[in-house]
């Protein structure tokens, strides 16, 4: 059995033409690689630490997104009860400006903020339309 097979068919480093000799493709970055390539152990530890940070941030963002939709659902119910349309173009323009400004202040690419806004506005509209339809059928 080869070393590659004993490591669960992990890809081995493909030492390409990179100047630093670390052009690897298909590599699983973990403790097995750190042991196999001790010269990269510190980098691998750092990568794993940063990935744990990313995972924690993802969990926070999903939690916040769920809370955001709970709030926008409440808005949707109020709008439906009052007979308002599911969308508010003025609010969307204001949000776009606010998020663009916030992204710039945070050093975030404006395209990311725009993509986020499109996602949450489109999803909120869909949810508001469902709420409105449900409220309309209750009144009939």
C-alpha positions as CSV (number, residue, x, y, z in Angstrom):
1,X,0.0,0.0,0.0
2,X,1.4,3.4,-0.9
3,X,1.6,6.4,1.4
4,X,-1.1,8.0,-0.6
5,X,-3.5,5.0,-0.1
6,X,-2.7,4.8,3.6
7,X,-3.8,8.5,3.9
8,X,-7.3,7.8,2.5
9,X,-6.5,8.5,-1.1
10,X,-5.4,12.0,-0.3
11,X,-4.0,14.0,-3.2
12,X,-0.3,14.4,-2.9
13,X,1.4,17.7,-3.6
14,X,1.8,18.6,-7.3
15,X,5.1,20.5,-7.2
16,X,4.5,22.8,-10.2
17,X,6.6,25.6,-11.6
18,X,5.8,28.0,-8.7
19,X,8.8,30.1,-7.6
20,X,8.4,29.0,-4.0
21,X,8.0,25.3,-4.8
22,X,4.6,25.2,-3.0
23,X,2.2,25.0,-5.9
24,X,0.0,22.1,-4.8
25,X,-3.2,21.1,-6.4
26,X,-5.9,19.0,-4.9
27,X,-4.3,19.0,-1.4
28,X,-6.3,18.4,1.7
29,X,-5.0,20.9,4.3
30,X,-4.9,19.1,7.6
31,X,-2.6,17.5,10.2
32,X,-1.7,14.7,7.8
33,X,-0.2,17.2,5.4
34,X,1.5,19.0,8.3
35,X,3.2,15.7,9.3
36,X,4.1,14.9,5.7
37,X,5.4,18.4,5.0
38,X,6.7,19.8,8.3
39,X,7.9,23.0,6.5
40,X,4.3,23.9,6.1
41,X,3.1,23.0,9.6
42,X,2.8,26.5,10.9
43,X,1.0,27.7,7.8
44,X,-1.4,24.7,8.1
45,X,-2.1,25.5,11.8
46,X,-2.8,29.1,10.9
47,X,-5.1,28.1,8.0
48,X,-7.0,25.8,10.3
49,X,-7.4,28.5,12.9
50,X,-8.6,31.0,10.3
51,X,-11.1,28.4,9.0
52,X,-12.5,28.0,12.5
53,X,-13.0,31.7,12.6
54,X,-14.8,31.6,9.2
55,X,-17.0,28.8,10.5
56,X,-17.9,30.8,13.6
57,X,-18.6,33.9,11.4
58,X,-20.8,31.8,9.1
59,X,-22.8,30.5,12.1
60,X,-23.3,34.1,13.3
61,X,-24.3,35.3,9.8
62,X,-26.9,32.5,9.4
63,X,-28.3,33.3,12.9
64,X,-28.5,37.0,12.0
65,X,-30.1,36.2,8.6
66,X,-32.7,34.1,10.3
67,X,-33.5,36.9,12.7
68,X,-33.6,39.4,9.8
69,X,-36.2,37.3,8.1
70,X,-38.2,37.0,11.3
71,X,-38.3,40.8,11.4
72,X,-39.1,41.2,7.7
73,X,-41.9,38.6,8.0
74,X,-43.4,40.7,10.8
75,X,-43.2,43.7,8.5
76,X,-44.8,41.6,5.8
77,X,-47.7,40.7,8.1
78,X,-48.2,44.3,9.1
79,X,-48.1,45.4,5.4
80,X,-50.6,42.7,4.4
81,X,-53.0,43.7,7.3
82,X,-52.8,47.3,6.2
83,X,-53.3,46.5,2.5
84,X,-49.8,47.7,1.4
85,X,-47.9,46.2,-1.5
86,X,-45.2,43.6,-0.7
87,X,-42.5,45.9,-2.2
88,X,-41.4,49.4,-1.3
89,X,-39.2,50.9,-4.0
90,X,-38.2,53.9,-2.0
91,X,-37.1,51.7,0.9
92,X,-35.1,49.6,-1.5
93,X,-33.3,52.6,-2.9
94,X,-32.5,53.8,0.6
95,X,-31.2,50.4,1.6
96,X,-29.0,50.3,-1.5
97,X,-27.5,53.6,-0.7
98,X,-27.0,52.7,3.0
99,X,-25.4,49.4,2.3
100,X,-23.2,50.8,-0.5
101,X,-22.0,53.4,2.0
102,X,-21.5,50.8,4.8
103,X,-19.6,48.5,2.4
104,X,-17.3,51.4,1.4
105,X,-16.7,52.3,5.1
106,X,-15.8,48.6,5.9
107,X,-13.6,48.2,2.9
108,X,-15.9,45.6,1.3
109,X,-16.4,45.3,-2.4
110,X,-19.6,47.1,-3.4
111,X,-20.6,44.1,-5.5
112,X,-20.8,41.9,-2.5
113,X,-23.1,44.4,-0.7
114,X,-25.2,44.7,-3.9
115,X,-25.5,40.9,-4.2
116,X,-26.5,40.6,-0.5
117,X,-29.1,43.3,-1.0
118,X,-30.5,41.7,-4.1
119,X,-30.8,38.4,-2.2
120,X,-32.4,39.7,0.9
121,X,-34.8,42.1,-0.9
122,X,-35.9,39.4,-3.4
123,X,-36.4,36.8,-0.6
124,X,-38.3,39.3,1.6
125,X,-40.6,40.2,-1.3
126,X,-41.3,36.5,-2.0
127,X,-42.1,36.0,1.7
128,X,-44.2,39.1,1.8
129,X,-46.2,38.0,-1.2
130,X,-46.8,34.6,0.4
131,X,-47.9,36.4,3.6
132,X,-50.1,38.7,1.7
133,X,-51.7,35.8,-0.2
134,X,-52.3,34.0,3.1
135,X,-53.8,37.0,4.8
136,X,-56.0,37.7,1.8
137,X,-57.4,34.1,1.9
138,X,-58.1,34.5,5.6
139,X,-60.2,37.6,5.0
140,X,-62.3,35.9,2.3
